Amino acid sequence: MKKVIWITGAGSGIGEALAKAYNHEDHTIILSGRNKTQLESVSKNLVNPFILPLDVTKEDQINQAVSLVQSTFGKVDILINNAGVSQRATVSETTNDVGRNLIEVNFFGSVHLTKAVLPMMTNRNKGSIVAMSSAAGKFGFPLRSYYSASKHALHGFYESLSLELKDTQVHVMIVCPGRIKTDISKNALTGSGESHNQMDQGQLLGIPVEKCASKIIQGITKKKAEIYIGGNEILLIYIKRYLPFLFRLIAKRVNPK
Ligand SMILES: NC(=O)c1ccc[n+]([C@@H]2O[C@H](COP(=O)([O-])OP(=O)(O)OC[C@H]3O[C@@H](n4cnc5c(N)ncnc54)[C@H](OP(=O)(O)O)[C@@H]3O)[C@@H](O)[C@H]2O)c1
């Protein structure tokens, strides 16, 4: 059956790769992000795209977008809250405004869109909601204070939501990627809110974005609650959980760039 799949942050990186991977199945793919030109460029390779520019920090835009999707398609089968921005600055360097902005995009952006789409899923007793966290949603990391906090917050919210939906067929999944080779470090914010504009070494060594997209799609199909995707850095999630003292020893030595 044809599905309506809504991806935020679809103009680049993991979102773009997800759109292309789902395209094989001929679904309607709603592409959202702030940069319309990027969304149009991604849409050129898709069979059934629907471009829906959206800044997830603007609640009025979210409400308008959800009304349009409701009147056009009447449903959302899969919502992938992928939009996000990283950080490359210490706590002291990061202004309060930049910190708040990181939380607005990464946490409230995802939460507000989810809440607006949720009735379309609960009414049909069907659907999948994906929250894009990070390995940094499982442990803290230098130069990522607000980013890590925003991703940790997603776990509290989406785990609660998932438990509230336990008697329904609406599925909630949290994704924790490690290092995936995208432009995320270039797009990351410095302490004053400029783009970091550098492809960090760690990012360059990340796994291919197509592999990440394929694992996310597998997780949705299998209705997983939480998945981890990446290379050796994923081990840190388990080390933090079972051997926290060892985690600190290792994390202090890892280059945050
Ligand atoms: N790559 C990794 O190693 C990695 C690791 C862990 C987690 N993640 C998570 O994966 C997600 C995708 O990141 P990526 O690696 O694909 O990086 P990316 O290429 O920088 O993608 C981020 C996307 O988010 C969109 N976005 C940013 N602010 C937005 C806003 N206010 N409203 C709507 N869209 C917004 C951007 O598009 P516009 O600028 O056009 O809005 C962009 O397409 C993020 O949530 C990130 O935290 C990535």
The ligand as an SDF file (V2000), in Angstrom:
LIG
                    3D

 48 52  0  0  0  0  0  0  0  0999 V2000
   25.6640   12.9910   10.8190 N   0  0  0  0  0  0  0  0  0  0  0  0
   25.8740   12.4960   12.0270 C   0  0  0  0  0  0  0  0  0  0  0  0
   26.9710   12.0280   12.3460 O   0  0  0  0  0  0  0  0  0  0  0  0
   24.7540   12.4980   13.0350 C   0  0  0  0  0  0  0  0  0  0  0  0
   25.0020   11.8490   14.2540 C   0  0  0  0  0  0  0  0  0  0  0  0
   24.0090   11.8440   15.2170 C   0  0  0  0  0  0  0  0  0  0  0  0
   22.7830   12.4370   14.9620 C   0  0  0  0  0  0  0  0  0  0  0  0
   22.5610   13.0650   13.7690 N   0  0  0  0  0  0  0  0  0  0  0  0
   21.2590   13.7200   13.5810 C   0  0  0  0  0  0  0  0  0  0  0  0
   20.7450   13.4180   12.3110 O   0  0  0  0  0  0  0  0  0  0  0  0
   19.9100   14.4920   11.8660 C   0  0  0  0  0  0  0  0  0  0  0  0
   20.2900   14.8760   10.4400 C   0  0  0  0  0  0  0  0  0  0  0  0
   21.6080   15.3950   10.4290 O   0  0  0  0  0  0  0  0  0  0  0  0
   22.5920   15.2620    9.1690 P   0  0  0  0  0  0  0  0  0  0  0  0
   23.7780   14.5560    9.6060 O   0  0  0  0  0  0  0  0  0  0  0  0
   21.8420   14.7850    7.9860 O   0  0  0  0  0  0  0  0  0  0  0  0
   23.0530   16.7990    8.9880 O   0  0  0  0  0  0  0  0  0  0  0  0
   22.6060   17.9350    7.9570 P   0  0  0  0  0  0  0  0  0  0  0  0
   22.9370   17.5330    6.5700 O   0  0  0  0  0  0  0  0  0  0  0  0
   23.1600   19.1980    8.4850 O   0  0  0  0  0  0  0  0  0  0  0  0
   21.0180   17.9200    8.0720 O   0  0  0  0  0  0  0  0  0  0  0  0
   20.2920   18.6570    9.0090 C   0  0  0  0  0  0  0  0  0  0  0  0
   18.9940   19.0920    8.3410 C   0  0  0  0  0  0  0  0  0  0  0  0
   18.1690   19.7590    9.2930 O   0  0  0  0  0  0  0  0  0  0  0  0
   17.5350   20.8440    8.6380 C   0  0  0  0  0  0  0  0  0  0  0  0
   17.1890   21.8710    9.6140 N   0  0  0  0  0  0  0  0  0  0  0  0
   18.0320   22.5470   10.4330 C   0  0  0  0  0  0  0  0  0  0  0  0
   17.3360   23.4640   11.1430 N   0  0  0  0  0  0  0  0  0  0  0  0
   16.0320   23.3480   10.7670 C   0  0  0  0  0  0  0  0  0  0  0  0
   14.8230   24.0220   11.1300 C   0  0  0  0  0  0  0  0  0  0  0  0
   14.8170   25.0190   12.0390 N   0  0  0  0  0  0  0  0  0  0  0  0
   13.6600   23.6250   10.5340 N   0  0  0  0  0  0  0  0  0  0  0  0
   13.6660   22.6420    9.6150 C   0  0  0  0  0  0  0  0  0  0  0  0
   14.7610   21.9830    9.2160 N   0  0  0  0  0  0  0  0  0  0  0  0
   15.9380   22.3330    9.7930 C   0  0  0  0  0  0  0  0  0  0  0  0
   18.5550   21.3430    7.6170 C   0  0  0  0  0  0  0  0  0  0  0  0
   17.9190   21.9350    6.4910 O   0  0  0  0  0  0  0  0  0  0  0  0
   17.6740   23.5250    6.3510 P   0  0  0  0  0  0  0  0  0  0  0  0
   18.9370   24.2000    6.7750 O   0  0  0  0  0  0  0  0  0  0  0  0
   17.3100   23.7130    4.9230 O   0  0  0  0  0  0  0  0  0  0  0  0
   16.5210   23.8460    7.2580 O   0  0  0  0  0  0  0  0  0  0  0  0
   19.2280   20.0590    7.1830 C   0  0  0  0  0  0  0  0  0  0  0  0
   18.6310   19.5300    6.0140 O   0  0  0  0  0  0  0  0  0  0  0  0
   20.0840   15.6050   12.8950 C   0  0  0  0  0  0  0  0  0  0  0  0
   19.0030   15.5810   13.8000 O   0  0  0  0  0  0  0  0  0  0  0  0
   21.3690   15.2290   13.6130 C   0  0  0  0  0  0  0  0  0  0  0  0
   21.4160   15.7200   14.9330 O   0  0  0  0  0  0  0  0  0  0  0  0
   23.5330   13.1020   12.8100 C   0  0  0  0  0  0  0  0  0  0  0  0
  1  2  1  0
  2  3  2  0
  2  4  1  0
  4  5  1  0
  4 48  2  0
  5  6  2  0
  6  7  1  0
  7  8  2  0
  8  9  1  0
  8 48  1  0
  9 10  1  0
  9 46  1  0
 10 11  1  0
 11 12  1  0
 11 44  1  0
 12 13  1  0
 13 14  1  0
 14 15  2  0
 14 16  1  0
 14 17  1  0
 17 18  1  0
 18 19  2  0
 18 20  1  0
 18 21  1  0
 21 22  1  0
 22 23  1  0
 23 24  1  0
 23 42  1  0
 24 25  1  0
 25 26  1  0
 25 36  1  0
 26 27  1  0
 26 35  1  0
 27 28  2  0
 28 29  1  0
 29 30  1  0
 29 35  2  0
 30 31  1  0
 30 32  2  0
 32 33  1  0
 33 34  2  0
 34 35  1  0
 36 37  1  0
 36 42  1  0
 37 38  1  0
 38 39  2  0
 38 40  1  0
 38 41  1  0
 42 43  1  0
 44 45  1  0
 44 46  1  0
 46 47  1  0
M  CHG  2   8   1  16  -1
M  END
$$$$
